[in-house]
Amino acid sequence: MTDRLPHEKGFHISWDQIHRDARALAWRLDGQGPDGGAWKAVVAVTRGGMAPAMIVARELDIRTVDTISVKSYDNQTQASAVVLKAPDAELMGDGTGILIVDDLVDSGKTLELIRGMYPKAQFATVYAKPKGKPQVDTYITEVSQDTWIFFPWDMALQYVEPYRK
């Protein structure tokens, strides 16, 4: 028998796939901002939201990009969400015109914490799990709650043994 993945279900995302999905997210958000359809800024939820936020900012020609650093995992174990670094307070206000981007909403605790800080911001993720969906306004792909997503920044290319040798 082969070794199992750390979680029962694994969903592997390539760099190409995250790029396509983040562009699809941008297309959904295009023209949806409060200022004649434009967004004031993109805020990436670090670290997972940095790559999708960069792609969304590029596609929508948003030049103001900031980050909010939230720690909610220790390796693959979920913990209480804590803000380590907040974005520029003057930029953020109550969140009006701000697009907050993350790679995934899982339990929703990270976005719930951020939504409490910026209640009028728009929350967008590339992937969403059922428990977290109420915290996100726009997403591309829903996966089951028991699926573990393996993002390309967490992976390395290596040989994999076939099931039958």
C-alpha positions in Angstrom: 0.0 0.0 0.0 1.2 3.5 -0.8 1.6 6.3 1.8 -1.4 8.5 2.3 -1.6 12.2 2.0 -1.8 14.1 5.3 -5.5 14.6 4.8 -8.1 12.2 3.4 -8.8 14.3 0.3 -6.2 16.3 -1.6 -6.8 18.9 -4.3 -3.5 19.9 -6.0 -3.3 23.3 -7.6 -0.6 24.1 -10.1 0.8 27.6 -10.8 -1.0 27.6 -14.1 -4.4 26.7 -12.4 -4.0 29.4 -9.7 -3.3 31.9 -12.4 -6.3 31.0 -14.4 -8.6 30.9 -11.4 -7.3 34.2 -10.1 -7.9 35.8 -13.5 -11.4 34.4 -13.4 -11.9 36.0 -10.0 -10.7 39.3 -11.5 -13.2 39.0 -14.3 -16.0 38.5 -11.8 -14.9 41.6 -9.8 -14.4 43.8 -12.9 -16.7 46.8 -12.7 -18.2 45.8 -9.3 -16.4 48.4 -7.2 -18.4 51.3 -5.6 -16.6 54.1 -7.4 -18.1 53.8 -10.9 -17.1 50.1 -10.8 -13.5 50.8 -9.8 -11.7 49.6 -6.7 -9.6 51.9 -4.5 -7.1 49.2 -3.5 -6.4 45.5 -3.2 -5.4 44.1 0.2 -3.9 40.6 0.2 -4.4 38.3 3.1 -0.9 37.0 3.7 0.5 34.7 2.8 -1.8 32.7 0.7 -3.6 35.7 -0.8 -0.5 37.3 -2.1 -0.3 35.5 -5.5 -4.1 35.8 -6.3 -4.1 39.5 -5.1 -1.2 40.3 -7.4 -3.0 38.7 -10.4 -6.3 40.4 -9.6 -4.6 43.8 -9.1 -2.8 43.4 -12.5 -6.0 42.3 -14.3 -8.0 45.2 -12.9 -5.2 47.7 -13.2 -5.3 48.5 -9.4 -2.0 50.1 -8.5 -2.6 50.4 -4.7 -1.8 47.1 -3.0 -1.3 46.4 0.7 -1.4 43.4 2.9 -3.0 42.2 6.1 -1.0 39.5 7.9 -3.2 37.0 9.8 -1.9 33.9 11.4 -4.6 31.2 11.6 -2.6 28.0 11.0 0.4 26.3 12.5 1.6 24.1 9.6 -1.6 22.2 8.8 -3.4 22.7 12.1 -6.0 25.5 12.4 -5.6 27.9 15.3 -7.2 31.1 16.5 -6.8 34.0 13.9 -4.5 36.8 15.0 -3.7 40.0 13.1 0.1 40.3 12.9 0.2 43.4 10.6 -2.7 45.6 9.5 -2.9 47.6 6.3 -2.6 51.4 6.2 -5.4 52.7 8.4 -5.9 55.9 6.3 -6.3 53.8 3.1 -8.7 51.3 4.8 -11.2 53.4 6.6 -14.3 51.2 7.0 -13.3 49.2 3.9 -15.3 51.1 1.4 -13.8 50.5 -2.1 -11.3 48.0 -0.8 -11.0 44.5 -2.3 -9.6 41.9 0.2 -8.3 38.9 -1.5 -7.3 35.5 -0.1 -6.5 32.1 -1.7 -9.1 30.2 0.3 -11.9 30.6 2.9 -11.9 27.5 5.1 -13.7 27.9 8.4 -14.2 31.6 7.7 -12.5 32.7 11.0 -9.8 34.7 9.3 -12.2 36.6 7.1 -14.6 37.0 10.0 -11.8 38.8 11.9 -11.0 41.0 9.0 -14.6 41.7 8.2 -15.0 43.0 11.8 -12.3 45.5 11.1 -13.4 46.6 7.7 -17.2 45.8 7.4 -17.7 47.6 4.0 -14.8 45.9 2.2 -15.5 43.3 -0.6 -14.1 39.9 0.3 -13.0 37.6 -2.6 -11.3 34.2 -2.5 -10.3 31.9 -5.3 -11.5 28.8 -3.4 -14.2 28.4 -0.8 -15.3 25.7 1.7 -18.9 25.5 2.9 -18.2 26.7 6.5 -16.4 29.8 5.3 -18.7 30.8 2.4 -20.8 33.2 4.5 -17.7 35.3 5.0 -16.8 35.7 1.3 -18.7 37.9 -1.3 -17.1 36.4 -4.4 -15.2 33.1 -5.1 -14.5 30.9 -8.0 -14.5 27.2 -6.9 -16.1 25.5 -4.0 -14.5 22.4 -2.5 -15.8 20.1 0.2 -15.0 20.9 3.8 -12.8 17.8 4.2 -10.6 18.6 1.2 -7.1 19.8 1.8 -5.9 22.2 -1.0 -2.2 21.8 -1.9 -1.1 25.2 -3.3 1.9 25.4 -5.6 3.9 27.6 -3.2 3.7 24.6 -0.7 4.8 22.0 -3.1 7.9 20.7 -4.9 8.0 18.6 -8.1 9.1 15.0 -7.4 8.6 11.5 -8.8 5.5 9.7 -7.6 5.3 5.9 -7.6 2.5 4.4 -9.7 -0.3 2.5 -7.9 0.8 -0.7 -9.7 4.5 -1.2 -10.0 
